[in-house]
Amino acid sequence: MENSCALKGPVLVVDDDEQVANMVALTLQSEGIADLRKVTDSRQVMDILKQDGASLILLDMMMPNLSGRDLLPLIKQEYPYLPVVMVTGLSDVETVVECMKAGAYDYLLKPVEPSRLIACVKNAQHVNDLRNEISILKQYLLTDRLKQPEAFTEIKTCSKKMRSIFQYAEAVSGSRQPVLIAGETGVGKELMARAIHQLSGVKGSFVAVNVAGLDDAMFSDALFGHVKGAFTGADQVREGLIRKAAGGTLFLDEIGDLHGASQIKLLRLLQEGDYFPVGSDSVKKSDARIVAATNHNLQESMRAGRFRSDLYYRLCAHTIELPPLRERPEDIPLLTIHLVEETARVYGKQPPLLSAELIPHLRAQAYPGNIRELRGLVLDAMARHQEGLLTCEHFRLSKETCRNSVQVGNSNHLLSLFGHFPSFHEIEDYLIDEALTLSSGNHNLAASLLGVTRQTITNRLKARANGKTTA
Ligand SMILES: Nc1ncnc2c1ncn2[C@@H]1O[C@H](COP(=O)(O)OP(=O)(O)OP(=O)(O)O)[C@@H](O)[C@H]1O
């Protein structure tokens, strides 16, 4: 019995009549469902499932040697979550009822009507997606592990909230449904969109377009392209970005600013998977996965009549809300060190050590521009910095927060913290513990924060464990 309910693999079209199988396959291919396998001998089905799996089976009821009706219980016993759609002639309706009771997902009557076939397959795929998503989320609840941590390498974080978001992103990355990434400016929405693209394992490209400021004509031309002669000056055919994103991901940034007329076109693309190049009345199909991002509250925009509710509900099936930096201050040390190292590489400098008071200062900022703002601050500070420690003096920080943070060195504060005036070793231990907390236990990071080597921290911790520290 199959333990995992994650369903991967082609749609199997099982019919002894090759013509019918071809017709079904062609109809599905015309809808962009390309991962198909035709099987004309039903006795091969169980072996195929064992070797290559399947995400759905279209199973003819009447076949020589092993009928669909006899095969169904065998499939259901081994693969209880695999949707099986029975395909049958009208006269078999009673048997269909029996098959539904035996676990068939749905049935189609011959001759198969294309729109019903497509709707049935898409529904089954949607149910599969949801089941896969739930199954992955369940695994996370039990293990708290990421399957592909490398997809998130560019997103530096030690925040638990962000880690749960990574898990959710992994869970939805295999779905064909759109993903909406919401969050303030500069929180890393585009980085997240790229991670989802990488996680989904699709072969096509990641194509990004910022739709803010595009009027409807510009939007249609950029996305859908145009035919020669579509308008004055259109003397060449232009392939739209949607074509470039075929088999990949189309990232629509600032979707909350999308023009009203363009919203209708995008809705059609999401619902039907098709579009018209400008100046053409021949419809084109798209299999690009749509990921959209916004820093607006789309529900508010919807209530204010600026954003179509049908489009919103189509987009928000999988929503990822990235928290602002002020809600994950624990990321500030890690991000600062990452940005300092990155900038040092760009300027061809040695990465400087950070002064002890710098991180508390940086943590005290509000960052309305989030990580992009922190990046700007670090770039600017690194440009001023000549040599030695990187300190508060190099940063354009609010004087108020600097004054507040400087009070860390106040002796009253030390008295209230330790209950007595602390010894040198107590302060040392305290600093090491704080740095380890800030860096989520990362010794390299903690050493960099304290301006010492990693070995110093390790030796100190070892000595403490062996009871060799003096109070
Ligand atoms: N967690 C992170 N780790 C490292 N760099 C980050 C992180 N988050 C964001 N950045 C950097 O911050 C900058 C802004 O990120 P990004 O463009 O992804 O934000 P955004 O949310 O899409 O912004 P906007 O809404 O303004 O388009 C980029 O330079 C990006 O590399």
The ligand as a MOL file (V3000), in Angstrom:
LIG
                    3D

  0  0  0     0  0            999 V3000
M  V30 BEGIN CTAB
M  V30 COUNTS 31 33 0 0 0
M  V30 BEGIN ATOM
M  V30 1 N 16.0940 38.0760 3.6010 0
M  V30 2 C 16.8920 38.7380 2.7380 0
M  V30 3 N 18.1830 38.4210 2.6710 0
M  V30 4 C 19.0270 39.0940 1.8670 0
M  V30 5 N 18.6510 40.1160 1.0660 0
M  V30 6 C 17.3550 40.4610 1.0930 0
M  V30 7 C 16.4050 39.7740 1.9140 0
M  V30 8 N 15.1940 40.3190 1.6960 0
M  V30 9 C 15.3800 41.3090 0.7910 0
M  V30 10 N 16.6580 41.3920 0.4220 0
M  V30 11 C 17.2510 42.3790 -0.5020 0
M  V30 12 O 16.5090 43.5790 -0.3350 0
M  V30 13 C 16.2210 44.1810 -1.5890 0
M  V30 14 C 14.7200 44.2520 -1.7980 0
M  V30 15 O 14.2150 42.9230 -1.9820 0
M  V30 16 P 13.0160 42.6050 -3.0060 0
M  V30 17 O 13.2130 43.3710 -4.2870 0
M  V30 18 O 12.8670 41.1320 -3.1180 0
M  V30 19 O 11.8280 43.2640 -2.1740 0
M  V30 20 P 10.3190 43.4990 -2.6050 0
M  V30 21 O 9.5120 43.1200 -1.4230 0
M  V30 22 O 10.0370 42.7760 -3.9020 0
M  V30 23 O 10.2770 45.0730 -2.8170 0
M  V30 24 P 9.2210 45.9780 -3.6640 0
M  V30 25 O 7.8580 45.7840 -3.0870 0
M  V30 26 O 9.7120 47.3710 -3.4390 0
M  V30 27 O 9.3440 45.5230 -5.0840 0
M  V30 28 C 16.9390 43.3410 -2.6310 0
M  V30 29 O 18.2190 43.8990 -2.8430 0
M  V30 30 C 17.0650 41.9870 -1.9700 0
M  V30 31 O 18.1540 41.2620 -2.4630 0
M  V30 END ATOM
M  V30 BEGIN BOND
M  V30 1 1 1 2
M  V30 2 1 2 3
M  V30 3 2 2 7
M  V30 4 2 3 4
M  V30 5 1 4 5
M  V30 6 2 5 6
M  V30 7 1 6 7
M  V30 8 1 6 10
M  V30 9 1 7 8
M  V30 10 2 8 9
M  V30 11 1 9 10
M  V30 12 1 10 11
M  V30 13 1 11 12
M  V30 14 1 11 30
M  V30 15 1 12 13
M  V30 16 1 13 14
M  V30 17 1 13 28
M  V30 18 1 14 15
M  V30 19 1 15 16
M  V30 20 2 16 17
M  V30 21 1 16 18
M  V30 22 1 16 19
M  V30 23 1 19 20
M  V30 24 2 20 21
M  V30 25 1 20 22
M  V30 26 1 20 23
M  V30 27 1 23 24
M  V30 28 2 24 25
M  V30 29 1 24 26
M  V30 30 1 24 27
M  V30 31 1 28 29
M  V30 32 1 28 30
M  V30 33 1 30 31
M  V30 END BOND
M  V30 END CTAB
M  END
